Amino acid sequence: ANKNLPAAQYRLAKLYEAGQGVEADPSMARKLTEQAARAGNRIAMHDLALYYTDGRGGVDKDISKAVGWFNQAAERGVVDSQFNLAVLSESGQGTTLSPDNAYFWYAIAAQQGDQYAKKRVDVLEAGMTPEQLAPLQKRVKAFKPKPIDEAANGIFKNVPWAAPDKNVRITQVRETQTMLSNLVYDVGTPD
């Protein structure tokens, strides 16, 4: 975290938030979350929005700032942020009242499996004409999440510590089969 690695900053923030292994420190948790968010960690973006929504961690409640961070996370595929943006757009809290934006973000969240978002899409669709729906559905269909910085989000590929050691795997399989055999399970012919 001290070397400005966003994934580490975010994980350390969660430890400060929960008081796991360190004394709980909401202000430090928010500060680390903000550092990670500004450096591209999409879940930190969502969590920072929650700090502003609730006015905790040493920041004042500011729904418009929360909307900005929810928007950044939503654009990067965070379903909870997409849903929250829809709710805020539908109610006009911290942003312009916009049934169109509410429909858009509910529909995007619903595509990712959010069941309540799907119900809200159905409700909003019932109050719209086909002429109103067509451009919104086209916009939903065209949506592609912004690419993310994988390292900032804790996704590491082709790194020495992540490469499986074939010999370790063979040993683990052999040991597992032996343990299962000792417990009188038929493991068949060892691999």
Accessible surface in RSA format (square Angstrom, percent):
REM  Atomic radii and reference values for relative SASA: ProtOr
REM  Chains: A
REM  Algorithm: Lee & Richards
REM  Probe-radius: 1.40
REM  Slices: 20
REM RES _ NUM      All-atoms   Total-Side   Main-Chain    Non-polar    All polar
REM                ABS   REL    ABS   REL    ABS   REL    ABS   REL    ABS   REL
RES ALA A   1    33.27  30.6   6.52  10.1  26.75  60.8   6.64   9.3  26.63  70.5
RES ASN A   2   153.62 105.9 122.07 118.0  31.55  76.0  34.97  84.2 118.66 114.7
RES LYS A   3   173.26  84.5 151.63  93.0  21.63  51.5 102.24  92.0  71.02  75.6
RES ASN A   4   111.35  76.8  98.86  95.5  12.49  30.1  24.70  59.5  86.64  83.7
RES LEU A   5   104.94  58.4 104.94  75.1   0.00   0.0 104.94  73.7   0.00   0.0
RES PRO A   6    18.83  13.7  18.83  17.2   0.00   0.0  18.83  15.5   0.00   0.0
RES ALA A   7     7.89   7.3   6.30   9.7   1.59   3.6   7.42  10.4   0.47   1.2
RES ALA A   8    35.07  32.2  26.56  41.0   8.51  19.4  32.23  45.4   2.84   7.5
RES GLN A   9     5.05   2.8   5.05   3.7   0.00   0.0   0.00   0.0   5.05   3.8
RES TYR A  10    34.45  16.1  34.45  19.6   0.00   0.0  25.71  19.3   8.75  10.8
RES ARG A  11   141.97  59.6 139.12  70.9   2.85   6.8  58.60  80.1  83.37  50.5
RES LEU A  12    54.61  30.4  52.79  37.8   1.82   4.6  53.74  37.7   0.87   2.3
RES ALA A  13     0.58   0.5   0.36   0.6   0.22   0.5   0.48   0.7   0.10   0.3
RES LYS A  14    69.90  34.1  67.36  41.3   2.54   6.0  51.25  46.1  18.66  19.9
RES LEU A  15    71.43  39.8  71.43  51.1   0.00   0.0  71.43  50.2   0.00   0.0
RES TYR A  16    48.64  22.7  48.58  27.6   0.06   0.2  12.14   9.1  36.50  45.0
RES GLU A  17    66.07  37.9  43.64  33.0  22.43  53.4  21.41  41.4  44.66  36.5
RES ALA A  18    67.34  61.9  31.71  48.9  35.63  81.0  41.87  59.0  25.47  67.5
RES GLY A  19    29.66  36.6   0.00   N/A  29.66  36.6   3.86  10.6  25.80  57.8
RES GLN A  20   112.58  63.0 106.54  77.9   6.03  14.4  30.85  65.7  81.73  62.0
RES GLY A  21    87.16 107.5   0.00   N/A  87.16 107.5  45.32 124.4  41.83  93.7
RES VAL A  22    51.13  33.6  34.05  30.8  17.09  41.2  45.58  39.6   5.56  15.1
RES GLU A  23   155.47  89.3 136.69 103.4  18.78  44.7  59.31 114.7  96.17  78.5
RES ALA A  24    56.35  51.8  38.71  59.7  17.63  40.1  38.71  54.5  17.63  46.7
RES ASP A  25    53.32  37.3  51.22  51.0   2.11   5.0  10.89  25.6  42.43  42.3
RES PRO A  26    80.46  58.6  79.44  72.4   1.02   3.7  80.46  66.4   0.00   0.0
RES SER A  27    56.09  47.4  54.41  72.6   1.68   3.9  30.47  64.9  25.62  35.9
RES MET A  28    63.22  32.7  59.90  39.6   3.31   7.9  58.22  49.5   5.00   6.6
RES ALA A  29     0.11   0.1   0.11   0.2   0.00   0.0   0.11   0.2   0.00   0.0
RES ARG A  30    42.35  17.8  42.35  21.6   0.00   0.0   0.00   0.0  42.35  25.7
RES LYS A  31   101.59  49.6 101.05  62.0   0.54   1.3  52.26  47.0  49.32  52.5
RES LEU A  32    13.60   7.6  13.60   9.7   0.00   0.0  13.60   9.5   0.00   0.0
RES THR A  33     1.30   0.9   1.30   1.3   0.00   0.0   0.00   0.0   1.30   2.0
RES GLU A  34    27.89  16.0  27.89  21.1   0.00   0.0   9.14  17.7  18.75  15.3
RES GLN A  35    68.82  38.5  61.42  44.9   7.41  17.6  28.13  59.9  40.69  30.9
RES ALA A  36     0.00   0.0   0.00   0.0   0.00   0.0   0.00   0.0   0.00   0.0
RES ALA A  37     1.71   1.6   0.00   0.0   1.71   3.9   0.00   0.0   1.71   4.5
RES ARG A  38   161.69  67.9 125.31  63.9  36.38  86.6  54.55  74.5 107.14  64.9
RES ALA A  39    48.94  45.0  24.10  37.2  24.84  56.5  36.63  51.6  12.31  32.6
RES GLY A  40    17.91  22.1   0.00   N/A  17.91  22.1  15.74  43.2   2.17   4.9
RES ASN A  41     7.10   4.9   7.10   6.9   0.00   0.0   0.00   0.0   7.10   6.9
RES ARG A  42    70.68  29.7  70.68  36.0   0.00   0.0   0.39   0.5  70.29  42.6
RES ILE A  43    70.30  40.0  70.30  52.4   0.00   0.0  70.30  50.6   0.00   0.0
RES ALA A  44     0.00   0.0   0.00   0.0   0.00   0.0   0.00   0.0   0.00   0.0
RES MET A  45     4.85   2.5   4.85   3.2   0.00   0.0   4.85   4.1   0.00   0.0
RES HIS A  46    16.92   9.2  16.92  11.8   0.00   0.0   8.92   9.2   8.00   9.3
RES ASP A  47    15.14  10.6  14.83  14.8   0.31   0.7   4.95  11.7  10.19  10.2
RES LEU A  48     0.07   0.0   0.07   0.0   0.00   0.0   0.07   0.0   0.00   0.0
RES ALA A  49     0.00   0.0   0.00   0.0   0.00   0.0   0.00   0.0   0.00   0.0
RES LEU A  50    55.85  31.1  55.85  40.0   0.00   0.0  55.85  39.2   0.00   0.0
RES TYR A  51     1.60   0.7   1.60   0.9   0.00   0.0   1.18   0.9   0.41   0.5
RES TYR A  52    18.25   8.5  18.25  10.4   0.00   0.0   4.65   3.5  13.59  16.8
RES THR A  53    40.24  28.6  37.95  38.5   2.29   5.5  37.61  50.5   2.63   4.0
RES ASP A  54    82.17  57.6  54.71  54.5  27.46  64.9  17.80  41.9  64.37  64.2
RES GLY A  55    28.92  35.7   0.00   N/A  28.92  35.7   2.46   6.8  26.46  59.3
RES ARG A  56    90.88  38.2  85.37  43.5   5.51  13.1  53.96  73.7  36.93  22.4
RES GLY A  57     5.14   6.3   0.00   N/A   5.14   6.3   0.23   0.6   4.91  11.0
RES GLY A  58    65.76  81.1   0.00   N/A  65.76  81.1  31.06  85.2  34.70  77.7
RES VAL A  59    24.46  16.1  13.33  12.1  11.13  26.8  19.21  16.7   5.25  14.2
RES ASP A  60   126.31  88.5 115.72 115.2  10.59  25.0  34.46  81.1  91.85  91.6
RES LYS A  61   139.49  68.1 113.51  69.6  25.98  61.9  56.45  50.8  83.04  88.5
RES ASP A  62    43.65  30.6  38.19  38.0   5.46  12.9  13.48  31.7  30.17  30.1
RES ILE A  63    33.22  18.9  28.71  21.4   4.51  10.9  28.71  20.7   4.51  12.2
RES SER A  64    67.77  57.3  55.78  74.4  11.99  27.6  35.30  75.2  32.47  45.5
RES LYS A  65   108.41  52.9 101.72  62.4   6.69  15.9  60.07  54.1  48.35  51.5
RES ALA A  66     0.03   0.0   0.03   0.0   0.00   0.0   0.03   0.0   0.00   0.0
RES VAL A  67    21.08  13.9  21.08  19.1   0.00   0.0  21.08  18.3   0.00   0.0
RES GLY A  68    34.27  42.3   0.00   N/A  34.27  42.3  32.83  90.1   1.44   3.2
RES TRP A  69    24.03   9.6  23.88  11.6   0.15   0.4  12.12   6.5  11.91  19.3
RES PHE A  70     3.99   2.0   3.99   2.5   0.00   0.0   3.99   2.4   0.00   0.0
RES ASN A  71    49.09  33.9  49.09  47.4   0.00   0.0   7.19  17.3  41.90  40.5
RES GLN A  72    65.95  36.9  65.95  48.2   0.00   0.0  17.11  36.4  48.84  37.0
RES ALA A  73     0.00   0.0   0.00   0.0   0.00   0.0   0.00   0.0   0.00   0.0
RES ALA A  74     0.00   0.0   0.00   0.0   0.00   0.0   0.00   0.0   0.00   0.0
RES GLU A  75    41.54  23.8  41.13  31.1   0.41   1.0   8.20  15.9  33.33  27.2
RES ARG A  76    46.67  19.6  45.05  23.0   1.62   3.9   0.42   0.6  46.25  28.0
RES GLY A  77    12.17  15.0   0.00   N/A  12.17  15.0   4.30  11.8   7.87  17.6
RES VAL A  78    13.20   8.7   9.03   8.2   4.17  10.0  13.20  11.5   0.00   0.0
RES VAL A  79    43.72  28.8  41.84  37.9   1.88   4.5  41.84  36.4   1.88   5.1
RES ASP A  80    78.17  54.8  76.81  76.4   1.36   3.2  11.12  26.2  67.05  66.9
RES SER A  81     0.00   0.0   0.00   0.0   0.00   0.0   0.00   0.0   0.00   0.0
RES GLN A  82     0.05   0.0   0.05   0.0   0.00   0.0   0.00   0.0   0.05   0.0
RES PHE A  83    38.42  19.2  38.42  23.8   0.00   0.0  38.42  23.3   0.00   0.0
RES ASN A  84    37.43  25.8  36.47  35.2   0.97   2.3   6.56  15.8  30.88  29.8
RES LEU A  85     6.86   3.8   6.86   4.9   0.00   0.0   6.86   4.8   0.00   0.0
RES ALA A  86     0.00   0.0   0.00   0.0   0.00   0.0   0.00   0.0   0.00   0.0
RES VAL A  87    55.97  36.8  55.19  50.0   0.78   1.9  55.41  48.1   0.56   1.5
RES LEU A  88    18.39  10.2  18.39  13.2   0.00   0.0  18.39  12.9   0.00   0.0
RES SER A  89     6.43   5.4   6.43   8.6   0.00   0.0   0.00   0.0   6.43   9.0
RES GLU A  90    48.09  27.6  35.42  26.8  12.66  30.2  23.01  44.5  25.08  20.5
RES SER A  91    57.25  48.4  25.04  33.4  32.22  74.2  33.29  70.9  23.96  33.6
RES GLY A  92    25.75  31.8   0.00   N/A  25.75  31.8   4.70  12.9  21.05  47.1
RES GLN A  93    93.47  52.3  87.12  63.7   6.36  15.1  32.40  69.0  61.07  46.3
RES GLY A  94    33.15  40.9   0.00   N/A  33.15  40.9  14.48  39.7  18.66  41.8
RES THR A  95    49.74  35.4  27.87  28.3  21.87  52.1  14.47  19.4  35.27  53.3
RES THR A  96   110.53  78.6  98.83 100.2  11.71  27.9  69.58  93.5  40.96  61.9
RES LEU A  97   112.13  62.4  94.50  67.6  17.63  44.3  94.50  66.4  17.63  47.4
RES SER A  98    20.04  16.9  18.21  24.3   1.82   4.2  10.51  22.4   9.53  13.3
RES PRO A  99    72.55  52.9  72.54  66.1   0.01   0.0  72.55  59.9   0.00   0.0
RES ASP A 100    71.28  49.9  71.28  70.9   0.00   0.0  12.96  30.5  58.31  58.2
RES ASN A 101    55.58  38.3  55.58  53.7   0.00   0.0   1.83   4.4  53.75  51.9
RES ALA A 102     0.00   0.0   0.00   0.0   0.00   0.0   0.00   0.0   0.00   0.0
RES TYR A 103     6.15   2.9   6.15   3.5   0.00   0.0   0.00   0.0   6.15   7.6
RES PHE A 104     9.47   4.7   9.47   5.9   0.00   0.0   9.47   5.7   0.00   0.0
RES TRP A 105    18.83   7.6  18.83   9.1   0.00   0.0   9.51   5.1   9.32  15.1
RES TYR A 106     3.50   1.6   3.50   2.0   0.00   0.0   0.00   0.0   3.50   4.3
RES ALA A 107     9.63   8.9   7.59  11.7   2.05   4.7   8.78  12.4   0.85   2.3
RES ILE A 108     3.40   1.9   3.27   2.4   0.13   0.3   3.27   2.4   0.13   0.4
RES ALA A 109     0.00   0.0   0.00   0.0   0.00   0.0   0.00   0.0   0.00   0.0
RES ALA A 110    21.65  19.9   7.41  11.4  14.23  32.4   7.75  10.9  13.90  36.8
RES GLN A 111   124.01  69.3  83.61  61.1  40.40  96.2  43.02  91.6  81.00  61.4
RES GLN A 112    93.88  52.5  56.75  41.5  37.13  88.4  34.97  74.4  58.91  44.7
RES GLY A 113    44.41  54.8   0.00   N/A  44.41  54.8  29.79  81.7  14.62  32.7
RES ASP A 114    35.34  24.8  24.81  24.7  10.54  24.9  12.47  29.3  22.87  22.8
RES GLN A 115   128.10  71.6 122.96  89.9   5.14  12.2  57.00 121.3  71.10  53.9
RES TYR A 116   125.12  58.4 120.88  68.8   4.24  11.0  84.19  63.3  40.92  50.4
RES ALA A 117     0.00   0.0   0.00   0.0   0.00   0.0   0.00   0.0   0.00   0.0
RES LYS A 118    97.79  47.7  97.79  60.0   0.00   0.0  70.56  63.5  27.23  29.0
RES LYS A 119   127.81  62.4 125.73  77.1   2.08   4.9  71.94  64.7  55.88  59.5
RES ARG A 120    49.80  20.9  49.80  25.4   0.00   0.0   6.38   8.7  43.42  26.3
RES VAL A 121     9.42   6.2   9.42   8.5   0.00   0.0   9.42   8.2   0.00   0.0
RES ASP A 122    66.99  46.9  59.19  58.9   7.79  18.4  28.31  66.6  38.67  38.6
RES VAL A 123    82.13  54.0  72.36  65.5   9.77  23.5  76.78  66.7   5.35  14.5
RES LEU A 124    25.07  14.0  21.62  15.5   3.45   8.7  23.70  16.6   1.37   3.7
RES GLU A 125    52.42  30.1  46.68  35.3   5.75  13.7   8.63  16.7  43.80  35.8
RES ALA A 126    92.95  85.5  48.77  75.3  44.18 100.5  62.77  88.4  30.19  80.0
RES GLY A 127    68.61  84.6   0.00   N/A  68.61  84.6  38.05 104.4  30.55  68.4
RES MET A 128    29.28  15.2  12.58   8.3  16.69  39.7  14.25  12.1  15.03  19.9
RES THR A 129    65.35  46.5  62.87  63.7   2.48   5.9  62.55  84.0   2.81   4.2
RES PRO A 130   101.63  74.1  94.92  86.5   6.72  24.4  98.47  81.3   3.16  19.6
RES GLU A 131   134.12  77.0 116.93  88.5  17.19  40.9  71.93 139.1  62.20  50.8
RES GLN A 132    93.93  52.5  84.92  62.1   9.01  21.4  31.67  67.4  62.26  47.2
RES LEU A 133    25.14  14.0  25.14  18.0   0.00   0.0  25.14  17.7   0.00   0.0
RES ALA A 134    57.23  52.6  49.08  75.7   8.15  18.5  52.88  74.5   4.35  11.5
RES PRO A 135    78.70  57.4  69.71  63.5   8.99  32.7  73.62  60.8   5.08  31.6
RES LEU A 136    11.08   6.2  10.99   7.9   0.09   0.2  11.08   7.8   0.00   0.0
RES GLN A 137    82.86  46.3  77.58  56.7   5.28  12.6  27.82  59.2  55.03  41.7
RES LYS A 138   158.51  77.3 151.79  93.1   6.71  16.0  99.67  89.7  58.84  62.7
RES ARG A 139    97.24  40.8  89.26  45.5   7.98  19.0  49.74  68.0  47.50  28.8
RES VAL A 140    12.55   8.3  10.55   9.5   2.01   4.8  10.55   9.2   2.01   5.4
RES LYS A 141   172.69  84.2 154.42  94.7  18.27  43.5 101.87  91.7  70.82  75.4
RES ALA A 142    72.06  66.3  48.28  74.5  23.77  54.1  57.88  81.5  14.18  37.6
RES PHE A 143    45.14  22.6  24.82  15.4  20.32  52.9  31.82  19.3  13.32  38.1
RES LYS A 144   159.47  77.8 141.74  87.0  17.73  42.2 103.89  93.5  55.58  59.2
RES PRO A 145    73.88  53.8  59.02  53.8  14.86  54.0  59.02  48.7  14.86  92.4
RES LYS A 146    99.36  48.5  93.87  57.6   5.48  13.1  58.08  52.3  41.28  44.0
RES PRO A 147   127.94  93.2 102.40  93.3  25.55  92.9 114.03  94.1  13.91  86.4
RES ILE A 148    46.33  26.4  24.39  18.2  21.94  52.9  28.44  20.5  17.89  48.5
RES ASP A 149    83.67  58.6  67.70  67.4  15.98  37.8  31.31  73.7  52.36  52.2
RES GLU A 150    71.97  41.3  67.51  51.1   4.46  10.6  21.40  41.4  50.57  41.3
RES ALA A 151    54.63  50.2  49.38  76.2   5.25  11.9  49.58  69.8   5.05  13.4
RES ALA A 152     2.49   2.3   1.27   2.0   1.22   2.8   1.74   2.4   0.75   2.0
RES ASN A 153    25.83  17.8   5.39   5.2  20.44  49.2   4.92  11.8  20.91  20.2
RES GLY A 154    19.35  23.9   0.00   N/A  19.35  23.9   0.33   0.9  19.02  42.6
RES ILE A 155    70.65  40.2  64.03  47.7   6.62  16.0  67.35  48.5   3.30   9.0
RES PHE A 156    92.41  46.2  68.28  42.3  24.13  62.8  70.65  42.8  21.76  62.3
RES LYS A 157   130.50  63.7 109.23  67.0  21.27  50.6  72.94  65.6  57.56  61.3
RES ASN A 158   158.51 109.3 112.67 108.9  45.83 110.4  42.19 101.5 116.32 112.4
RES VAL A 159    28.86  19.0  26.02  23.6   2.83   6.8  27.40  23.8   1.45   3.9
RES PRO A 160   119.64  87.2  95.06  86.7  24.58  89.3 104.71  86.5  14.93  92.8
RES TRP A 161   187.52  75.3 150.23  72.7  37.28  87.5 143.50  76.5  44.01  71.4
RES ALA A 162    57.76  53.1  28.00  43.2  29.76  67.7  36.26  51.1  21.50  57.0
RES ALA A 163    68.94  63.4  46.60  71.9  22.34  50.8  52.05  73.3  16.89  44.7
RES PRO A 164   119.86  87.4  91.67  83.6  28.19 102.5 102.28  84.4  17.58 109.3
RES ASP A 165    81.25  56.9  67.13  66.8  14.12  33.4  30.34  71.4  50.90  50.8
RES LYS A 166   155.68  75.9 148.22  90.9   7.46  17.8  95.42  85.9  60.26  64.2
RES ASN A 167   108.28  74.7 106.00 102.4   2.28   5.5  25.87  62.3  82.41  79.7
RES VAL A 168    74.46  49.0  71.43  64.7   3.03   7.3  74.46  64.7   0.00   0.0
RES ARG A 169   145.23  61.0 144.52  73.7   0.71   1.7  48.58  66.4  96.65  58.6
RES ILE A 170    70.89  40.3  67.99  50.7   2.89   7.0  70.13  50.5   0.76   2.1
RES THR A 171    62.34  44.3  62.25  63.1   0.09   0.2  40.93  55.0  21.41  32.4
RES GLN A 172   102.04  57.1  99.98  73.1   2.06   4.9  32.33  68.8  69.71  52.9
RES VAL A 173    40.66  26.8  37.51  34.0   3.15   7.6  40.64  35.3   0.01   0.0
RES ARG A 174   142.40  59.8 141.01  71.9   1.39   3.3  56.82  77.7  85.58  51.9
RES GLU A 175    97.59  56.0  93.60  70.8   3.99   9.5  37.08  71.7  60.50  49.4
RES THR A 176    64.51  45.9  64.51  65.4   0.00   0.0  45.27  60.8  19.25  29.1
RES GLN A 177    25.36  14.2  25.03  18.3   0.33   0.8  13.87  29.5  11.49   8.7
RES THR A 178    73.58  52.3  68.72  69.7   4.86  11.6  51.72  69.5  21.86  33.0
RES MET A 179   113.29  58.7 112.44  74.4   0.85   2.0  73.10  62.1  40.19  53.2
RES LEU A 180    67.10  37.4  67.10  48.0   0.00   0.0  67.10  47.1   0.00   0.0
RES SER A 181    55.15  46.6  39.93  53.3  15.22  35.1  28.41  60.5  26.73  37.5
RES ASN A 182   114.09  78.7  84.54  81.7  29.54  71.1  29.39  70.7  84.70  81.9
RES LEU A 183   119.71  66.7 101.39  72.5  18.31  46.0 104.83  73.6  14.87  40.0
RES VAL A 184   138.19  90.9 113.45 102.7  24.74  59.6 118.76 103.2  19.43  52.7
RES TYR A 185   135.20  63.1 127.07  72.3   8.14  21.2  82.18  61.8  53.03  65.4
RES ASP A 186   142.75 100.0 101.61 101.1  41.14  97.3  44.33 104.3  98.41  98.1
RES VAL A 187    41.67  27.4  15.60  14.1  26.07  62.8  24.12  21.0  17.55  47.6
RES GLY A 188    48.00  59.2   0.00   N/A  48.00  59.2  36.12  99.1  11.87  26.6
RES THR A 189   122.44  87.1 101.33 102.7  21.11  50.3  68.34  91.8  54.09  81.8
RES PRO A 190    89.48  65.2  75.14  68.5  14.34  52.1  75.14  62.0  14.34  89.1
RES ASP A 191   143.24 100.3  80.07  79.7  63.17 149.4  60.73 142.9  82.51  82.3
END  Absolute sums over single chains surface
CHAIN  1 A    11801.9       9722.3       2079.7       6693.5       5108.4
END  Absolute sums over all chains
TOTAL         11801.9       9722.3       2079.7       6693.5       5108.4
